[in-house]
Amino acid sequence: MVPPTLAILANYWGNYSGIDADGNGIGDSAYLAQPFDLEYDHYPMIAATSSYIPGGSTSPIADFTASTQVGTAR
């Protein structure tokens, strides 16, 4: 199962220098993404995306079962 923190992950910034005191993979301070417009990324990732996905895959992982023996065909 994918950790719930993936629901709020935003972007990885190679020059982000914040810390991750609680170890959840998300920086504890916002990253100033657009200085001219004062736009902040409030959930900057500490490492690249492949570090958060099991096996380094960016493909979705199915987590369900199905039965072709029950239900109405449509």
C-alpha atoms as an extended CHARMM CRD file, in Angstrom:
* protein
*
        74  EXT
         1         1  MET       CA              0.0000000000        0.0000000000        0.0000000000  PROA      1               0.0000000000
         2         2  VAL       CA              1.2220000000        3.5180000000       -0.8140000000  PROA      2               0.0000000000
         3         3  PRO       CA              1.9220000000        5.6890000000        2.2440000000  PROA      3               0.0000000000
         4         4  PRO       CA             -0.6620000000        8.4600000000        2.8440000000  PROA      4               0.0000000000
         5         5  THR       CA              2.0360000000       11.1270000000        2.6010000000  PROA      5               0.0000000000
         6         6  LEU       CA              2.1090000000       10.6080000000       -1.1700000000  PROA      6               0.0000000000
         7         7  ALA       CA             -1.2180000000       12.4000000000       -1.3690000000  PROA      7               0.0000000000
         8         8  ILE       CA              0.4160000000       15.7240000000       -0.4820000000  PROA      8               0.0000000000
         9         9  LEU       CA              3.8200000000       15.4350000000       -2.1360000000  PROA      9               0.0000000000
        10        10  ALA       CA              4.5360000000       18.2590000000       -4.5050000000  PROA      10              0.0000000000
        11        11  ASN       CA              7.8630000000       18.8320000000       -6.1950000000  PROA      11              0.0000000000
        12        12  TYR       CA             11.4930000000       17.9630000000       -5.6680000000  PROA      12              0.0000000000
        13        13  TRP       CA             13.7620000000       20.9910000000       -5.7900000000  PROA      13              0.0000000000
        14        14  GLY       CA             17.4230000000       20.1150000000       -6.2940000000  PROA      14              0.0000000000
        15        15  ASN       CA             18.5280000000       23.1900000000       -4.3720000000  PROA      15              0.0000000000
        16        16  TYR       CA             16.1170000000       22.9000000000       -1.4350000000  PROA      16              0.0000000000
        17        17  SER       CA             18.1660000000       23.2210000000        1.7470000000  PROA      17              0.0000000000
        18        18  GLY       CA             15.4810000000       22.6570000000        4.3850000000  PROA      18              0.0000000000
        19        19  ILE       CA             15.4320000000       19.8260000000        6.8810000000  PROA      19              0.0000000000
        20        20  ASP       CA             13.0940000000       16.8890000000        7.4540000000  PROA      20              0.0000000000
        21        21  ALA       CA             13.0830000000       16.5140000000       11.2400000000  PROA      21              0.0000000000
        22        22  ASP       CA             10.2470000000       13.9580000000       11.3580000000  PROA      22              0.0000000000
        23        23  GLY       CA             11.6210000000       11.8140000000        8.5050000000  PROA      23              0.0000000000
        24        24  ASN       CA              8.4390000000       11.7930000000        6.4100000000  PROA      24              0.0000000000
        25        25  GLY       CA             10.2310000000       12.8230000000        3.2060000000  PROA      25              0.0000000000
        26        26  ILE       CA              8.6930000000       16.3070000000        3.1240000000  PROA      26              0.0000000000
        27        27  GLY       CA             10.6890000000       19.4060000000        4.0070000000  PROA      27              0.0000000000
        28        28  ASP       CA              9.6620000000       21.1830000000        7.1980000000  PROA      28              0.0000000000
        29        29  SER       CA              9.8830000000       24.6690000000        5.6760000000  PROA      29              0.0000000000
        30        30  ALA       CA              8.3430000000       26.0100000000        2.4830000000  PROA      30              0.0000000000
        31        31  TYR       CA             10.4340000000       26.4460000000       -0.6590000000  PROA      31              0.0000000000
        32        32  LEU       CA             10.2540000000       29.7780000000       -2.4950000000  PROA      32              0.0000000000
        33        33  ALA       CA              9.5050000000       28.4110000000       -5.9770000000  PROA      33              0.0000000000
        34        34  GLN       CA              8.7520000000       31.6930000000       -7.7710000000  PROA      34              0.0000000000
        35        35  PRO       CA             10.5830000000       34.5980000000       -6.0790000000  PROA      35              0.0000000000
        36        36  PHE       CA              9.0310000000       37.2710000000       -8.3250000000  PROA      36              0.0000000000
        37        37  ASP       CA              5.4710000000       36.1530000000       -7.5380000000  PROA      37              0.0000000000
        38        38  LEU       CA              6.2480000000       35.0020000000       -3.9850000000  PROA      38              0.0000000000
        39        39  GLU       CA              4.8520000000       31.5270000000       -4.7220000000  PROA      39              0.0000000000
        40        40  TYR       CA              5.8150000000       28.8400000000       -2.2450000000  PROA      40              0.0000000000
        41        41  ASP       CA              5.8240000000       25.0660000000       -2.3570000000  PROA      41              0.0000000000
        42        42  HSD       CA              4.6400000000       24.1540000000        1.1400000000  PROA      42              0.0000000000
        43        43  TYR       CA              5.4050000000       20.4360000000        0.6980000000  PROA      43              0.0000000000
        44        44  PRO       CA              8.8570000000       20.2500000000       -0.9160000000  PROA      44              0.0000000000
        45        45  MET       CA             10.1960000000       16.7280000000       -1.2140000000  PROA      45              0.0000000000
        46        46  ILE       CA             13.5840000000       15.9160000000        0.2760000000  PROA      46              0.0000000000
        47        47  ALA       CA             14.5310000000       13.4290000000       -2.4790000000  PROA      47              0.0000000000
        48        48  ALA       CA             13.5560000000       12.6800000000       -6.0740000000  PROA      48              0.0000000000
        49        49  THR       CA             10.1650000000       11.0020000000       -6.6910000000  PROA      49              0.0000000000
        50        50  SER       CA             11.6160000000        7.5600000000       -7.4470000000  PROA      50              0.0000000000
        51        51  SER       CA             12.8260000000        7.4640000000       -3.8320000000  PROA      51              0.0000000000
        52        52  TYR       CA              9.2160000000        7.3720000000       -2.5910000000  PROA      52              0.0000000000
        53        53  ILE       CA              7.7820000000        4.7000000000       -4.8800000000  PROA      53              0.0000000000
        54        54  PRO       CA              8.4420000000        1.0290000000       -4.0610000000  PROA      54              0.0000000000
        55        55  GLY       CA             11.0420000000       -0.4000000000       -6.4090000000  PROA      55              0.0000000000
        56        56  GLY       CA             11.6330000000        3.0230000000       -7.9620000000  PROA      56              0.0000000000
        57        57  SER       CA              8.7200000000        2.5110000000      -10.3450000000  PROA      57              0.0000000000
        58        58  THR       CA              6.4840000000        5.3780000000      -11.3850000000  PROA      58              0.0000000000
        59        59  SER       CA              3.7590000000        2.9720000000      -12.4840000000  PROA      59              0.0000000000
        60        60  PRO       CA              0.5890000000        2.6460000000      -10.3970000000  PROA      60              0.0000000000
        61        61  ILE       CA              0.3210000000       -0.3660000000       -8.1050000000  PROA      61              0.0000000000
        62        62  ALA       CA             -3.0590000000       -2.1320000000       -8.0590000000  PROA      62              0.0000000000
        63        63  ASP       CA             -4.3470000000       -3.0250000000       -4.5930000000  PROA      63              0.0000000000
        64        64  PHE       CA             -7.7140000000       -4.7290000000       -5.1270000000  PROA      64              0.0000000000
        65        65  THR       CA             -9.3350000000       -8.0570000000       -5.9590000000  PROA      65              0.0000000000
        66        66  ALA       CA            -12.1790000000       -8.9170000000       -8.3200000000  PROA      66              0.0000000000
        67        67  SER       CA            -14.3950000000      -11.8760000000       -9.0490000000  PROA      67              0.0000000000
        68        68  THR       CA            -15.8820000000      -12.7270000000      -12.4270000000  PROA      68              0.0000000000
        69        69  GLN       CA            -18.2450000000      -15.1700000000      -10.7000000000  PROA      69              0.0000000000
        70        70  VAL       CA            -20.4020000000      -12.5730000000       -8.9340000000  PROA      70              0.0000000000
        71        71  GLY       CA            -22.3930000000       -9.6460000000      -10.3200000000  PROA      71              0.0000000000
        72        72  THR       CA            -24.2740000000       -8.6420000000      -13.4340000000  PROA      72              0.0000000000
        73        73  ALA       CA            -22.5050000000       -8.2610000000      -16.7650000000  PROA      73              0.0000000000
        74        74  ARG       CA            -23.1520000000       -4.9420000000      -18.4840000000  PROA      74              0.0000000000
